[in-house]
Amino acid sequence: MHEDTGVEVRQGQFFRYALPRGWGVAEDGNFAVVLVAPDKAALTIMVGNAGLPIGYNPMQYVYERLAPQFPGLSLGQPQPAQPAMGMQGAWVFHLAYNVSGMPCRGIAKCSVASGYDSCTMVITCAAAQEVQWAGYARWLPQIADQIVPTHSAAFGASAMMMQSLQNSIALRQQAQEYREWSQQTWQSVVAHRDQIQEKNNFYFRENLGGVETFINPYDSKLVELSNQHTYHWVNRQGQVFSTNNPSENPNAGSSEEWVPMIRYKP
């Protein structure tokens, strides 16, 4: 597909987006929307996170979110760009990567909105195989830019909770029920392949969202938490204590019972 042949506006649970005719939806969650061409030679990605530290480097954020999906990713120098609606500033990066020996190119824009003590960053990215990129470059970045948040939980904003414990470390908590992944609409696969694809999609979503999934031992529910911390504890009220110090124990000097959370693996 080398030119825009029409789009369909869709409303997901968290975002509204324009889907090119014949394309499939690979991800439609609260952190990201991923649209894929029928031949899988092109895609758009929108991914965002709330609660990031003020002054977080946009180039670093783009690389951290896209590198796990784009092997051998390299980014060009940032250039100022028009920010997404509701954002304060933006930078655009030309990118290159390689998939199974096939060189690919694209463009990614990182928009930033800063608050009092944290910021939100959103990436809109359009990419395709290098031999097809010239045709896609005329219209695909505009499709990526049309993805609009329509829910307060988009980017994990409503699930973010900051709490001061002991040495005034800022903690963040994200909680939501684990949901099943929707099957890709452009192909039919056998049951075993479905199971493998669902597992890959689970980790793909975690990488995009910058989160890891843990089990709450009190109610066995799944909780997505920031991967910026290694150790997580939870009490009976569902409050989460996160740290990178393996010797730090919130039970010390506390009247609450805190239990370590277990990493969930599908």
C-alpha positions in Angstrom: 0.0 0.0 0.0 1.7 3.2 -1.2 -1.1 5.8 -0.8 -4.0 6.6 1.4 -7.1 4.9 0.0 -9.5 6.0 2.8 -9.8 5.7 6.6 -12.3 4.6 9.1 -12.6 6.5 12.4 -12.8 4.1 15.3 -13.4 4.7 19.0 -11.5 2.3 21.3 -11.8 2.1 25.1 -9.2 4.8 25.7 -8.4 6.4 22.3 -10.1 7.5 19.0 -8.0 6.8 15.9 -8.2 6.7 12.1 -7.7 3.2 10.7 -6.6 3.0 7.0 -8.7 0.8 4.8 -7.6 -2.8 5.1 -5.3 -2.2 8.1 -5.5 -4.2 11.3 -5.4 -3.1 15.0 -2.5 -4.9 16.8 -2.9 -3.1 20.1 -5.6 -0.9 21.6 -4.9 -0.4 25.3 -4.6 2.5 27.7 -0.9 3.0 27.0 -0.7 2.4 23.2 -2.4 2.0 19.9 -0.7 0.0 17.1 -2.0 -0.2 13.6 -0.5 -2.6 11.0 -0.7 -2.7 7.2 -2.2 -5.8 5.6 1.3 -6.9 4.3 2.9 -6.0 7.6 5.3 -3.8 5.7 4.2 -0.6 7.5 2.8 0.4 10.9 1.9 3.3 13.2 2.5 3.4 16.9 1.1 5.8 19.5 2.4 5.2 23.0 2.4 7.5 26.0 3.1 7.6 29.8 2.0 9.9 32.5 3.9 10.5 35.7 7.4 10.7 34.2 10.0 12.9 35.9 10.2 16.6 34.9 13.0 17.1 32.4 12.9 13.5 31.1 15.0 13.4 27.8 12.6 13.1 24.8 15.2 11.3 22.7 15.8 8.8 25.6 12.1 8.2 25.9 11.6 7.6 22.2 14.5 5.1 22.2 13.4 3.3 25.3 9.9 2.8 24.0 10.7 1.9 20.4 14.0 0.0 20.6 12.4 -3.3 21.9 10.1 -3.4 18.8 12.6 -1.9 16.2 15.8 -4.0 16.1 19.0 -2.0 15.6 17.1 1.3 16.0 19.0 4.5 15.3 17.6 8.0 15.7 18.4 11.2 13.9 18.9 14.5 15.7 15.7 16.0 17.2 14.0 18.9 15.4 11.2 21.1 16.9 7.7 20.1 15.8 4.1 20.9 16.2 2.9 19.2 19.5 -0.1 16.9 19.7 -3.3 18.5 20.9 -3.1 19.6 24.6 0.7 19.2 24.7 3.2 22.0 25.2 6.2 21.0 23.0 7.4 18.4 20.6 10.4 17.1 18.8 10.6 14.9 15.7 13.1 12.2 15.0 13.9 10.3 11.7 14.6 6.7 12.5 16.0 3.6 10.9 16.0 -0.1 11.9 16.2 -3.6 10.4 13.7 -6.4 10.5 14.9 -9.9 9.4 17.5 -8.3 7.0 14.9 -5.8 5.6 15.9 -2.1 6.2 13.1 0.1 7.4 12.6 3.8 7.9 10.2 6.1 9.6 9.5 9.2 11.7 8.6 9.6 15.4 7.3 12.6 17.2 7.6 13.0 20.9 5.1 15.5 22.5 5.5 16.7 26.1 3.2 18.2 28.7 4.7 19.2 32.0 2.9 19.5 35.3 3.9 20.6 38.8 6.0 17.5 39.7 5.8 15.2 36.7 5.2 15.2 32.9 3.4 13.2 30.3 5.2 12.1 27.1 3.4 10.8 23.9 5.1 9.3 20.9 3.4 9.1 17.5 5.4 7.0 15.0 4.9 6.0 11.4 7.4 3.5 9.8 7.6 1.1 6.8 10.1 -1.0 4.8 12.6 1.3 3.2 11.6 0.4 -0.3 8.0 1.6 0.5 8.7 4.5 2.8 8.7 7.3 0.2 5.0 6.5 -0.6 4.0 6.2 3.0 5.9 9.3 4.2 3.4 11.5 2.3 0.4 10.5 4.5 1.1 7.9 7.2 2.6 10.3 9.8 -0.7 12.3 9.7 -2.6 9.1 10.4 -0.4 8.5 13.5 -1.0 12.1 14.7 -4.8 11.6 14.6 -4.8 9.2 17.5 -6.6 11.1 20.3 -7.0 10.1 24.0 -10.7 10.0 25.1 -10.5 8.5 28.6 -9.0 9.8 31.8 -7.1 6.5 32.2 -5.2 7.0 28.9 -1.4 6.8 29.5 -2.1 5.5 33.0 -2.9 9.0 34.2 -5.8 8.1 36.5 -3.9 5.1 38.0 -0.8 7.1 39.0 -0.5 7.7 42.7 2.4 9.5 44.4 3.2 8.7 48.0 5.9 9.8 50.4 7.4 7.0 52.5 10.4 7.1 54.9 13.0 9.1 52.8 10.4 11.1 50.7 10.9 8.8 47.7 8.1 9.5 45.1 6.2 6.3 44.5 3.8 5.6 41.7 1.1 2.9 41.7 -0.9 1.7 38.7 -3.7 -0.8 39.1 -6.1 -2.4 36.6 -7.5 -5.7 35.7 -5.8 -7.8 33.2 -7.7 -8.1 30.0 -7.6 -10.6 27.2 -5.8 -9.7 24.0 -8.0 -9.4 20.9 -7.0 -11.5 18.0 -5.5 -9.9 15.0 -8.2 -9.3 12.4 -6.2 -9.9 9.3 -5.1 -13.5 9.8 -6.4 -16.8 11.2 -4.1 -19.0 13.2 -4.2 -22.3 14.9 -4.8 -22.6 18.6 -1.1 -23.2 19.5 0.0 -20.2 17.5 -2.7 -18.1 19.2 -1.2 -19.0 22.6 2.3 -18.0 21.5 1.1 -14.8 19.9 -0.8 -13.8 23.1 2.3 -14.2 25.2 4.3 -12.1 22.7 1.6 -9.4 22.8 1.7 -9.4 26.6 5.4 -8.5 26.7 5.0 -6.2 23.8 2.4 -4.2 25.7 4.6 -4.2 28.8 7.6 -2.8 26.9 5.5 -0.1 25.3 3.9 1.0 28.6 7.2 0.8 30.6 5.4 -1.5 33.1 5.7 -5.0 34.6 2.8 -7.1 35.8 2.6 -8.4 39.3 0.2 -10.6 41.3 -1.5 -9.1 44.4 -1.2 -12.0 46.9 -4.3 -10.8 48.8 -6.8 -11.1 46.0 -4.8 -12.7 43.2 -5.5 -9.8 40.9 -3.0 -8.6 38.3 -1.4 -5.1 38.8 0.7 -3.2 36.3 3.6 -1.3 38.0 6.4 0.9 36.7 9.5 -1.0 35.6 11.7 1.8 37.2 11.5 -0.1 40.4 12.6 -3.7 41.0 10.8 -4.6 44.3 7.2 -4.1 45.1 5.2 -4.7 48.3 1.4 -4.4 48.9 -0.8 -4.2 52.0 -4.3 -5.3 52.5 -5.7 -1.9 51.4 -4.1 -2.3 48.0 -1.4 0.3 48.6 1.9 -0.4 46.9 5.4 0.3 48.2 8.1 0.2 45.4 11.9 0.4 45.8 15.2 -0.6 44.2 16.8 -1.4 47.5 16.5 -5.2 48.2 17.1 -4.6 51.9 14.3 -2.1 52.3 11.3 -3.5 54.1 8.1 -1.4 54.6 7.1 -3.7 57.6 9.9 -2.1 59.7 8.2 0.4 62.1 4.8 0.0 60.4 1.5 -1.2 61.8 0.5 -2.4 58.3 1.3 -5.8 57.0 3.2 -5.6 53.7 3.8 -8.6 51.5 6.1 -8.9 48.5 4.4 -9.0 45.1 5.2 -11.8 42.7 6.1 -11.2 39.0 3.4 -12.5 36.7 4.5 -14.5 33.7 1.9 -15.7 31.1 
